Amino acid sequence: MTLPVAFVEVVEVRRITPRTARVTFEAEALADSVGTAPDQQVKLCFPRPGQAVPELPARSDDPMSWYQAYLAIPEARRPLLRSFTLRRRRPGTRLVEIDFVLHGDTGPAAAWAERAEPGQRLGMVGPSALYAPSVPFAEAAAAADWVLLAGDETALPAIATLVEALPAGVRALAFVEVADAAERQPLESRAELAVHWPARGGAAPGAVLAEAVRSAALPAGAPFAWLAGEAGAVRALRRHLVAERGVPKRSIDFTGYWRHRLTQDDAPTAEDLADAQERLAAG
């Protein structure tokens, strides 16, 4: 399975909310299938300080060989990898849009996005079937009586693409935790979609989201649930749905996008490893 690797160049930067920047990139190469399905994951490669562009291994037919070549780059030159969801691809072009949550200089992606300008270049790995769920979202949603989506602003690009992919007649309920009302974004869908926007304020990440779902009067019937965002909050929501709402584990797709007080460069915790093992077992 070939792992797509390409350089992408910034062509436009727009602040779509006070804390979200939408960056449009033009890719050197882009498969026709990119942007045609919802929730397509990519990894962006950011340059180290002093580099104009990241140092990338060549694309490879063997993803593990590519990753080994990546690890072989000396750490001082090795690009920093961060995961994102494609917000959209502009039809008929090699242009893709990716949303960045701006939270200051506390991480390489947010710090880069605060200063992003046309002409800057990053590396992009994917999209790839390696990052795709074992059961496609549309298939899982069609088999359920209704759909639940829950996450924070880091999950908003994925949620937007997922609700856009739902057909008419599907009942869907979305809970999106944001910092405040100014961070709400319009969500378009042919489905019967109801969206709730719990505002975090000064609460811990995920606490308001978890409480909103716990206190909600959910529809009757068997749901398919999609959960993403801060790992601890996703874990708590999943436990609530299984233990208190009776949702089968196989009917929940869950991903911890980030960890409170930890970065993607920090070692996984025991709970992170347990979650990863369960996702592998479900696939």
DRENTI-942465 format. One line per field, with one value per residue: residue number from 1; residue in one letter; x, y, z of N, C-alpha, C, CB in turn. Coordinates in steps of 0.1 Angstrom, whole numbers, plus 2048, in hexadecimal, padded with zeros to 3 digits. Last residue first. Glycine has a CB too. Layout:
N
i <- (NUM|...)
aa <- (a|...)
n.c1 <- (X|...)
n.c2 <- (Y|...)
n.c3 <- (Z|...)
ca.c1 <- (X|...)
ca.c2 <- (Y|...)
ca.c3 <- (Z|...)
c.c1 <- (X|...)
c.c2 <- (Y|...)
c.c3 <- (Z|...)
cb.c1 <- (X|...)
cb.c2 <- (Y|...)
cb.c3 <- (Z|...)
END
This chain:
283
i <- (283|282|281|280|279|278|277|276|275|274|273|272|271|270|269|268|267|266|265|264|263|262|261|260|259|258|257|256|255|254|253|252|251|250|249|248|247|246|245|244|243|242|241|240|239|238|237|236|235|234|233|232|231|230|229|228|227|226|225|224|223|222|221|220|219|218|217|216|215|214|213|212|211|210|209|208|207|206|205|204|203|202|201|200|199|198|197|196|195|194|193|192|191|190|189|188|187|186|185|184|183|182|181|180|179|178|177|176|175|174|173|172|171|170|169|168|167|166|165|164|163|162|161|160|159|158|157|156|155|154|153|152|151|150|149|148|147|146|145|144|143|142|141|140|139|138|137|136|135|134|133|132|131|130|129|128|127|126|125|124|123|122|121|120|119|118|117|116|115|114|113|112|111|110|109|108|107|106|105|104|103|102|101|100|99|98|97|96|95|94|93|92|91|90|89|88|87|86|85|84|83|82|81|80|79|78|77|76|75|74|73|72|71|70|69|68|67|66|65|64|63|62|61|60|59|58|57|56|55|54|53|52|51|50|49|48|47|46|45|44|43|42|41|40|39|38|37|36|35|34|33|32|31|30|29|28|27|26|25|24|23|22|21|20|19|18|17|16|15|14|13|12|11|10|9|8|7|6|5|4|3|2|1)
aa <- (g|a|a|l|r|e|q|a|d|a|l|d|e|a|t|p|a|d|d|q|t|l|r|h|r|w|y|g|t|f|d|i|s|r|k|p|v|g|r|e|a|v|l|h|r|r|l|a|r|v|a|g|a|e|g|a|l|w|a|f|p|a|g|a|p|l|a|a|s|r|v|a|e|a|l|v|a|g|p|a|a|g|g|r|a|p|w|h|v|a|l|e|a|r|s|e|l|p|q|r|e|a|a|d|a|v|e|v|f|a|l|a|r|v|g|a|p|l|a|e|v|l|t|a|i|a|p|l|a|t|e|d|g|a|l|l|v|w|d|a|a|a|a|a|e|a|f|p|v|s|p|a|y|l|a|s|p|g|v|m|g|l|r|q|g|p|e|a|r|e|a|w|a|a|a|p|g|t|d|g|h|l|v|f|d|i|e|v|l|r|t|g|p|r|r|r|r|l|t|f|s|r|l|l|p|r|r|a|e|p|i|a|l|y|a|q|y|w|s|m|p|d|d|s|r|a|p|l|e|p|v|a|q|g|p|r|p|f|c|l|k|v|q|q|d|p|a|t|g|v|s|d|a|l|a|e|a|e|f|t|v|r|a|t|r|p|t|i|r|r|v|e|v|v|e|v|f|a|v|p|l|t|m)
n.c1 <- (78F|78F|7AA|7B1|7A3|7B0|7CA|7C4|7BC|7D4|7E4|7D8|7DB|7F6|801|81C|833|830|829|810|810|7FB|7E6|7CF|7D5|7C2|7B0|7A5|788|770|751|73B|731|73F|734|712|703|6F8|6FB|70E|723|726|726|73A|751|752|757|770|77F|77C|78A|7A4|7AA|797|789|76C|754|737|71F|700|6E5|6C5|6AB|6A3|6BA|6C2|6C3|6E2|6F5|70B|711|719|72E|741|744|74F|768|779|791|782|773|770|75F|752|731|721|70E|6FD|6E9|6D7|6CD|6C4|6DB|6E9|6FB|714|71A|72C|73C|745|755|745|73D|75B|76A|754|749|72E|719|6FF|6EB|6D6|6C4|6C1|6B4|6D0|6F0|70F|724|723|72A|746|750|74C|75C|775|776|772|784|78E|778|76B|74E|737|71B|705|6E9|6D1|6D0|6E9|6F3|6FD|714|725|727|732|74B|758|76A|785|78F|7AF|7CA|7D1|7C8|7D2|7D9|7FC|80E|81E|833|830|83A|82E|81D|80B|811|80C|80C|7FB|805|81B|80E|7FF|814|824|815|812|80D|7E9|7D5|7C0|7BB|7BA|7AD|7B5|7AE|7BF|7C3|7C5|7A3|789|77D|791|78B|789|796|7A7|7B4|7D5|7F1|814|836|853|870|891|8A8|8AD|8AC|8B5|8A1|896|87B|877|87D|868|853|858|855|83A|82E|83B|83F|845|854|872|872|877|87B|867|876|887|893|894|882|874|855|83B|825|805|7F2|7CF|7AF|78F|773|763|771|77F|798|7A8|7A6|7BA|7D7|7EE|80B|810|7F3|7ED|7D7|7C9|7BF|7AD|7AF|79D|795|782|77E|78D|7A5|7B8|7D0|7DC|7F0|80C|813|820|830|826|81E|80A|815|808|808)
n.c2 <- (7DE|7D8|7D6|7F1|7FD|7F0|7FB|816|815|80C|822|836|82B|82D|847|84C|867|885|88F|899|8A4|8AB|8BA|8A5|899|892|880|861|854|83B|82F|817|7FE|7ED|7F1|7FA|80E|814|82A|823|815|822|83D|83F|838|84D|862|85C|85C|877|883|879|884|89C|88D|87A|861|856|83C|832|825|817|829|84B|867|874|88F|896|893|889|89E|8B2|8A6|8A4|8C0|8C9|8BA|8C0|8D1|8E2|903|91D|917|904|900|8EA|8EA|8D2|8CD|8B5|8AC|898|89D|8AD|8C8|8DE|8F3|910|911|922|934|945|938|927|90F|8F2|8D2|8C6|8AC|8A3|88B|881|86C|86B|879|87D|870|87F|890|8A5|898|894|8AE|8B7|8A5|8AD|8C8|8C2|8B8|8CF|8D7|8B6|8A0|889|87D|863|859|83E|823|816|811|829|82D|819|824|83C|835|814|802|809|82A|832|833|823|82F|852|873|870|88B|8A8|8C3|8E6|907|928|936|949|942|93F|944|932|91A|915|912|8FB|8E9|8E8|8F8|910|92A|929|91A|915|8FA|8FA|8E8|8E7|8E0|8DC|8DB|8D2|8D0|8C7|8D5|8D8|8C4|8CB|8C3|8A7|8A7|89F|89B|8A2|89F|8B1|8A4|8A4|8B1|8A7|88B|87F|867|84E|853|851|837|82B|834|827|80C|80D|810|80A|81A|83C|85C|866|879|89C|8B8|8D6|8F6|906|903|90F|8F6|8DE|8DD|8C4|8B2|8A4|889|884|875|87C|87F|874|874|884|88B|877|869|872|87D|896|8A9|8C2|8D4|8F2|8F9|910|911|921|924|92D|93F|950|940|941|951|942|941|931|921|90E|8EE|8CE|8B1|88F|86D|851|831|814|7F4)
n.c3 <- (893|8AE|8B3|8B0|8C5|8DA|8D8|8DD|8F7|903|8FE|90D|927|92A|912|8FB|8FE|8EB|8D2|8D5|8F8|914|91F|910|8F0|8D1|8C6|8CB|8BC|8B4|8AC|8B7|8B5|8C4|8DE|8DF|8F7|910|91F|932|926|90C|911|925|916|903|914|91E|906|8FF|914|90F|8F6|8E5|8C8|8BF|8B6|8A9|8AB|8A1|8B5|8B6|8C8|8D0|8D5|8F6|908|919|92D|91F|90D|91F|92D|918|912|92A|92A|915|928|944|941|939|91C|90A|900|8EA|8D2|8BE|8A2|88F|86F|859|83D|82E|83C|849|863|86C|88C|8AA|8B8|8C6|8DD|8E8|8E4|8DF|8D8|8C8|8C0|8AA|89C|881|86D|84A|836|81F|82A|834|82D|83F|856|850|84E|868|877|86E|879|895|8A6|8B2|8C1|8CC|8C8|8BA|8AA|8A4|891|88F|88A|873|85A|851|860|855|83B|840|84C|846|85D|862|859|84C|84B|836|81F|822|817|822|82D|823|82E|824|81C|814|802|819|83C|85F|87A|886|87C|88D|8A6|8A0|89C|8B4|8D1|8DE|8D5|8CF|8C4|8AA|895|873|857|835|813|7F5|7D2|7B8|7AA|7A7|7C6|7E1|7FD|821|838|842|863|86F|885|881|884|87E|86C|878|880|899|895|875|867|86D|86E|851|84D|85B|84B|833|83C|842|828|80A|7F5|7FD|7F7|809|827|82A|83D|838|830|83E|860|878|889|872|860|863|851|858|84F|84B|846|83D|842|823|802|7F1|7F8|7E0|7C9|7B8|7CB|7C4|7C7|7D3|7DE|7EE|809|81F|840|857|879|896|8A8|89D|87D|866|857|83D|825|807|7FF|809|7FB|802|7F7|7FF|7FF|804|805|7F5|800)
ca.c1 <- (791|782|7A2|7B7|7A0|7A2|7C8|7CA|7B3|7C8|7E8|7D9|7CD|7F0|7FE|80E|830|832|837|812|810|805|7F3|7D1|7D5|7CD|7B9|7AB|797|775|75E|742|729|741|741|71C|708|6F6|6F1|702|71F|726|71D|72D|74D|750|74A|765|77F|777|77C|79D|7AA|7A1|78D|77A|75A|744|725|70E|6ED|6D4|6B1|6A2|6AF|6C6|6B9|6D9|6E8|705|70C|70E|722|73C|73F|742|75E|771|78D|78C|773|77C|763|75C|73D|725|71C|6FE|6F6|6D6|6D8|6BC|6D4|6DB|6F8|70A|71B|721|73D|73C|75C|74C|734|750|76E|75D|74E|73C|71E|70D|6EC|6E3|6C3|6C8|6AD|6C3|6E5|703|723|721|71C|73D|750|746|74D|770|777|768|77D|797|77B|76E|75C|73B|728|70A|6F8|6D5|6C4|6E4|6EF|6F1|708|721|721|725|741|756|75D|782|788|7A1|7C4|7D6|7BF|7D5|7D1|7EE|80E|811|831|830|838|834|82B|80C|810|80C|815|7FA|7F9|81D|818|7F8|80A|82A|818|814|81A|7F6|7D6|7CB|7B7|7C3|7AB|7B7|7AC|7B9|7C2|7CD|7B0|791|77B|78A|793|783|788|7A5|7A9|7CA|7E6|807|82A|849|864|885|8A3|8AD|8A1|8B9|8A5|8A4|881|874|885|875|854|858|862|843|82D|83A|834|849|848|86A|876|86E|883|86B|86D|87D|891|89F|887|87B|863|840|833|80D|7FC|7DC|7BA|79C|77C|764|76A|772|78D|7AA|79D|7AD|7CF|7E2|804|818|7FC|7ED|7E4|7C7|7CA|7AB|7B4|79F|79F|78D|778|77E|7A1|7AC|7CE|7D3|7EC|801|816|814|831|827|826|80C|812|810|800)
ca.c2 <- (7DE|7DB|7CA|7E7|801|7EE|7ED|812|819|804|815|837|82C|820|842|848|859|87E|88B|88D|8A6|8A3|8BC|8B0|896|899|888|86C|857|845|832|824|809|7EC|7F7|7F0|80E|806|82B|829|811|813|837|843|830|83F|862|85D|850|86D|886|876|876|89A|899|87E|86A|85A|848|831|82F|814|821|83D|860|86F|885|897|899|881|891|8B4|8A9|898|8B7|8CE|8B9|8B4|8CC|8D9|8F5|91A|921|8FF|909|8ED|8F0|8D9|8CF|8BF|8AE|89F|895|8A9|8BA|8DB|8E5|90B|911|91A|929|94B|939|930|918|8FD|8DB|8CB|8B5|8A7|894|883|874|867|870|881|872|878|883|8A8|89B|889|8A5|8BE|8A5|8A0|8C5|8C9|8AF|8C7|8DE|8C4|8A4|891|881|86C|85B|84C|82A|81A|805|824|835|818|816|83C|83C|822|803|7FB|820|831|83C|81F|825|844|869|86C|87C|8A1|8B6|8DB|8F9|91F|932|943|94C|939|94C|940|91F|917|91D|908|8EB|8ED|8EC|904|923|92F|91B|91E|901|8FA|8F2|8E0|8E9|8D6|8E3|8CB|8D7|8C9|8CD|8E0|8C6|8C8|8C9|8B0|8A2|8A8|895|8A5|89A|8AE|8AD|89C|8B4|8B6|892|884|874|84F|852|85D|841|829|839|835|811|80B|81B|803|810|82E|853|864|86D|891|8AE|8CA|8EB|90C|8FC|911|904|8E1|8DF|8D2|8B1|8AF|88E|886|879|877|87C|87C|86D|87F|895|880|865|876|873|893|89E|8BE|8C8|8EB|8F5|909|912|917|928|923|936|956|944|93F|94F|94A|940|93A|92B|916|8FC|8D7|8BE|89A|878|85E|83C|820|800)
ca.c3 <- (885|8A7|8B5|8A7|8B7|8D8|8D7|8D0|8ED|904|8F8|8FF|921|92A|91F|8FE|8FE|8F7|8D4|8CD|8E9|90D|925|919|8FE|8D9|8BD|8D3|8BA|8BE|8A6|8BB|8AF|8B6|8DB|8DD|8E9|90A|914|937|933|90E|907|928|922|8FF|90C|927|90E|8F6|912|91C|8F8|8EF|8CF|8BD|8C0|8A5|8B2|89E|8AF|8B6|8BD|8D1|8CE|8E9|905|90D|931|92A|908|916|934|91E|908|926|935|914|91B|93F|945|941|925|915|901|8F8|8D3|8CB|8A7|89A|878|864|848|829|83B|83F|85F|865|87E|8A3|8B1|8BA|8D2|8EA|8EE|8DA|8E3|8C5|8CB|8AC|8A8|887|879|856|83D|824|820|838|826|831|854|852|842|85D|879|86B|86A|88D|89E|8AA|8B5|8CE|8C8|8C5|8A9|8AE|891|88F|88A|880|861|84A|863|863|83D|839|853|842|857|85C|862|84A|855|843|825|81F|81E|821|82C|826|828|82E|818|81D|7FE|80C|831|852|871|88A|876|87F|8A4|8A3|892|8A7|8C8|8E6|8D1|8D3|8D2|8AE|8A2|87E|862|842|81F|800|7DE|7C2|7AD|79B|7BA|7D7|7F1|813|839|836|859|86C|87D|888|87E|888|86D|875|873|897|89C|882|865|86B|87A|859|847|860|859|833|837|84D|832|817|7F4|7FD|7F8|7FC|81F|829|836|83F|82D|836|853|86F|889|87E|861|865|856|852|858|845|84F|838|84D|830|80D|7EC|7FA|7EC|7D3|7B5|7C4|7CC|7C1|7C7|7DF|7E1|804|812|837|84C|86D|88B|8AC|8A4|88A|864|865|841|833|80D|7F5|80E|7FC|800|7FD|7F6|805|7FC|80E|7F4|800)
c.c1 <- (794|783|794|7AE|7A5|79E|7B9|7C8|7B7|7BE|7DC|7DC|7CE|7E2|7F8|80C|822|82E|839|820|811|804|7FE|7DE|7D8|7CB|7C4|7B4|79A|784|764|74F|72F|73A|744|729|713|6FA|6EF|6F7|711|71F|71B|723|73E|74B|747|758|773|775|776|78E|7A2|79F|798|77D|768|749|733|715|6FA|6DC|6C0|6A8|6AF|6BA|6BC|6CF|6DE|6F7|705|708|716|72F|739|73C|750|766|784|787|77F|77D|770|75E|746|732|71F|70C|6F5|6E4|6D5|6C6|6CC|6D4|6EA|708|710|724|731|73E|752|753|73A|748|762|760|757|73F|72C|70F|6FB|6E3|6D1|6C7|6B3|6BB|6D9|6F8|716|71E|719|72E|747|746|746|761|772|769|773|790|785|772|75E|74A|72C|718|6FB|6E4|6C6|6D7|6E9|6EB|6FB|714|71D|71F|734|74A|75A|774|785|79B|7B5|7CF|7C4|7CA|7D4|7E6|800|812|823|830|839|830|832|81B|811|80A|815|801|7F7|811|81A|801|803|820|81D|816|81C|802|7E4|7CB|7C3|7BC|7B4|7B5|7AD|7B8|7BA|7CE|7B9|79F|784|789|78B|78E|781|797|7A8|7BF|7DB|7FB|81E|83C|85B|879|895|8A8|8A1|8AE|8A9|8AA|890|87B|883|87F|861|85A|863|851|837|83A|832|83D|84D|85E|86D|875|87B|873|871|872|886|89E|894|87F|868|84F|838|81B|804|7E6|7C7|7A7|789|76F|76C|76A|780|79E|79E|7A3|7C1|7DA|7F9|811|804|7F8|7E2|7D5|7C8|7B6|7B2|7A4|7A2|798|784|777|792|7A9|7C2|7D1|7E2|7FD|80A|818|824|82A|829|814|815|80C|809)
c.c2 <- (7D0|7DB|7CC|7DA|7F6|7F2|7E9|803|815|808|80C|82A|82E|820|834|843|856|86F|883|887|899|8A6|8B2|8B0|8A2|896|88F|874|863|847|83D|825|817|7F7|7F7|7F7|804|805|81D|82A|816|80F|828|83D|833|836|854|85C|850|860|87B|878|872|88C|896|88B|86D|864|84A|83D|82A|81E|81F|836|851|868|880|88C|89A|886|889|8A7|8AB|89B|8AA|8C5|8BE|8B3|8C0|8D4|8ED|90C|91D|90A|906|8F5|8F4|8DE|8D7|8C0|8B9|8A1|89E|8A1|8B8|8CC|8E3|8FC|90B|91C|920|940|93E|930|921|906|8E5|8D5|8B9|8AF|896|88D|875|871|86A|876|878|87B|87B|89B|89F|88C|899|8B5|8AC|89F|8B8|8C7|8B5|8BD|8D7|8CB|8B2|894|88B|870|865|84D|839|821|809|818|82F|820|814|82E|83B|828|811|7FB|813|828|83A|827|821|83B|85B|875|877|893|8B0|8CE|8F0|910|929|941|944|943|948|949|92E|91E|920|913|8F8|8F0|8F1|8F7|916|927|920|91F|908|901|8EF|8EB|8E1|8E0|8DC|8D3|8CD|8D0|8D1|8D8|8CE|8C9|8C8|8B6|8AC|8A1|89F|8A0|89D|8AA|8A8|8A4|8AD|8BA|8A1|88D|879|85D|852|85E|84E|833|837|83A|820|80F|819|80E|808|825|845|85B|86C|885|8A1|8C0|8DF|902|904|90B|905|8F0|8E2|8D3|8C0|8AF|899|88A|87A|87E|876|877|876|877|890|88A|86F|874|878|889|89B|8B3|8C6|8E0|8F0|906|90A|91A|91D|929|92B|94C|94A|940|94D|947|949|937|935|920|905|8E5|8C6|8A7|883|868|849|82B|80C)
c.c3 <- (87F|899|8AD|8A7|8AD|8CA|8D4|8CD|8DF|8FA|8F9|8F8|912|924|91E|90C|901|8F6|8E1|8CE|8E2|8FF|91F|920|906|8E8|8C5|8CA|8C3|8BB|8AE|8B4|8B2|8AF|8CB|8D9|8E8|8FC|90D|92C|936|91B|909|91E|925|90B|908|920|917|8FD|909|91B|904|8F4|8D9|8C5|8BD|8AF|8AC|8A3|8AA|8AF|8BF|8C6|8D2|8E3|8F7|90D|925|92D|913|910|92B|926|90F|91C|931|91F|91C|931|93F|946|92C|91F|90D|8F8|8E1|8CD|8B4|8A0|883|870|851|833|835|83E|855|861|877|894|8AA|8B2|8C5|8DD|8F2|8E6|8DD|8D0|8C9|8B8|8AA|892|87F|861|849|82B|827|82E|829|829|846|850|843|850|86D|86C|866|87E|894|8A1|8AC|8C1|8CB|8C5|8B4|8AB|89C|892|88A|87E|86F|852|85D|866|84B|83B|84D|849|853|856|85B|854|855|84E|833|826|819|818|82D|823|82C|826|824|819|808|808|824|847|863|880|87A|879|896|8A1|894|89C|8BB|8DE|8D9|8CF|8D7|8BE|8A7|88A|86D|84D|82C|80B|7E8|7CF|7B6|79D|7AE|7CB|7E7|809|82B|838|84E|863|87B|87F|887|881|878|876|870|88A|89A|888|873|869|879|866|84E|85A|85E|841|837|849|83E|822|801|7FB|7F7|7FF|813|822|836|837|835|833|84B|861|880|87E|86F|866|856|859|851|851|847|840|847|839|81A|7F7|7F5|7EC|7E0|7C0|7C2|7C5|7CA|7BF|7D2|7E2|7F6|80C|82A|842|862|87F|8A2|8A7|891|871|865|84F|837|81C|7FB|802|800|803|7F9|7FE|7FB|805|807|7FE|800)
cb.c1 <- (79D|77C|79F|7C5|7A6|79A|7CD|7D9|7B2|7C2|7F3|7E5|7C5|7F0|7F4|809|839|829|841|80E|81C|802|7F2|7C5|7DF|7CD|7B0|7B2|799|773|75D|743|71A|73C|74C|718|70D|6E8|6F6|705|728|734|722|72B|756|75D|74B|766|78C|781|77A|7A3|7B8|79F|781|77D|759|744|726|711|6EF|6D6|6AE|693|6B1|6D2|6AA|6E1|6EA|70E|718|713|724|747|74B|744|763|779|799|78F|766|77D|757|769|738|727|71C|6FA|6FE|6CC|6E5|6AF|6DF|6DD|6F8|70E|71B|71C|74A|72D|764|756|728|755|77A|756|755|73C|71C|713|6E5|6EE|6B8|6D7|6A9|6BA|6E2|6FE|72F|72C|718|740|75F|74E|749|777|786|768|775|7A2|77F|77A|763|737|72A|709|6FE|6CD|6BB|6EF|6FA|6F4|70B|72C|72C|727|745|753|752|784|77B|79D|7C8|7E5|7BE|7E3|7C2|7E7|817|805|83C|824|842|830|833|805|81B|801|823|7FF|7ED|820|825|7F2|800|833|80B|808|825|7F6|7D3|7CA|7B1|7D0|79C|7C5|79F|7BF|7BB|7DC|7AE|789|76D|791|797|777|78A|7A6|79B|7CF|7E0|805|82B|847|85D|885|8AD|8BC|8A1|8C6|89A|8A8|87D|864|882|879|849|84B|865|843|81F|847|837|851|83D|872|875|862|891|85E|86C|883|88C|8AC|88A|887|868|839|83C|806|806|7DC|7BC|79D|775|756|771|774|791|7B7|7A0|7A8|7CF|7DA|80E|826|7F4|7F1|7EA|7BF|7D8|79D|7C3|792|79C|788|772|77C|7A5|7A0|7DA|7C5|7E5|805|81D|808|83E|81B|834|7FF|81B|810|7F6)
cb.c2 <- (7E7|7E8|7C7|7E3|80E|7F5|7E6|815|829|805|80F|841|837|81A|84B|83D|851|885|896|88F|8AF|894|8B9|8B1|88A|8A8|893|867|85B|841|836|825|809|7DF|7EF|7E6|81C|802|835|837|815|80D|83A|852|833|839|86B|86A|84E|86B|894|87E|870|8A4|8A0|880|863|860|846|82E|83B|806|827|839|862|865|88B|897|8A7|882|888|8BD|8B5|893|8B3|8DD|8C1|8A8|8C9|8CD|8EF|923|922|8FC|918|8E0|8FD|8D0|8D7|8BA|8B3|897|88E|8A1|8B3|8E1|8DC|913|90A|91D|921|955|941|93E|920|904|8D3|8D2|8AD|8AE|88E|886|86F|864|865|887|865|87C|87A|8AF|8A7|883|8A0|8CB|8AB|896|8C7|8D8|8A6|8C1|8EC|8C6|8A0|88B|889|866|85F|854|827|824|7FC|81F|843|81C|80C|83F|84B|822|7FE|7F0|826|82D|84A|822|819|840|86C|86C|875|8A8|8AC|8DC|8F5|922|93F|94B|957|92E|94C|942|917|90A|919|907|8E0|8E2|8E4|902|92D|931|90D|92C|8F6|900|8F0|8DA|8F0|8C9|8F1|8CA|8E5|8D2|8CC|8ED|8B8|8D3|8D8|8A8|8A0|8B5|888|8B4|88B|8BA|8AD|88F|8B0|8BB|88F|88C|87E|846|845|85F|842|81A|832|83B|80B|7FD|81B|7FA|806|82A|857|85E|860|895|8AC|8C3|8E8|913|8EE|90C|909|8D8|8EA|8D8|8A9|8BD|882|891|86F|87B|872|87C|85F|875|8A1|887|857|86F|866|8A0|892|8BA|8BC|8F5|8EA|912|90E|919|92C|91B|930|95C|937|931|95B|947|943|93A|924|91E|902|8D2|8C6|89C|872|863|83B|826|800)
cb.c3 <- (881|8AC|8C3|8AB|8B4|8E2|8E3|8CF|8ED|912|900|8FC|928|938|927|8F4|908|902|8D2|8BE|8E5|910|934|923|901|8D7|8B7|8DF|8AB|8CC|897|8CA|8B4|8B1|8E1|8D2|8E5|90B|90A|93C|93D|90D|8F9|927|92E|8F9|900|92F|916|8EA|90C|927|8F8|8FB|8D5|8AE|8CE|896|8C1|88E|8B8|8B0|8B0|8D3|8BF|8EB|907|901|936|937|902|90A|93D|928|8FE|921|941|915|912|948|942|94D|930|90E|902|900|8CA|8D7|89D|8A5|870|868|850|81C|849|831|86B|859|879|8A6|8BB|8BE|8D5|8EE|8EA|8CE|8EE|8B7|8D9|89F|8B4|87C|883|852|834|819|819|846|829|82B|85E|860|83F|85A|886|874|866|890|8A8|8B3|8B8|8D8|8BA|8D3|89B|8BD|884|89A|896|886|863|83C|85D|86C|83A|82A|854|833|862|867|868|83C|853|844|81C|825|81C|82F|838|81E|82C|838|80E|82C|7FD|801|832|851|877|898|87B|878|8AB|8B1|891|8A2|8C7|8EF|8D3|8E2|8D9|8A8|8AC|87B|866|843|81E|805|7DA|7BD|7B3|792|7B6|7D5|7EB|810|83D|829|861|865|884|88B|87C|892|860|87F|868|899|8AB|881|85F|85F|882|85B|838|85C|861|82D|829|852|838|81A|7E9|80A|7EE|7F1|828|822|83D|845|81E|82A|854|875|897|881|857|872|84C|855|85D|83A|85A|829|856|837|80F|7E0|7F2|7EB|7D8|7A9|7CD|7CF|7BE|7CB|7E3|7D5|80D|808|83D|845|86E|889|8BA|8B0|892|85F|86E|838|83B|806|7E9|81A|7EF|808|7F7|7ED|80B|7F8|81B|7E6|80C)
END
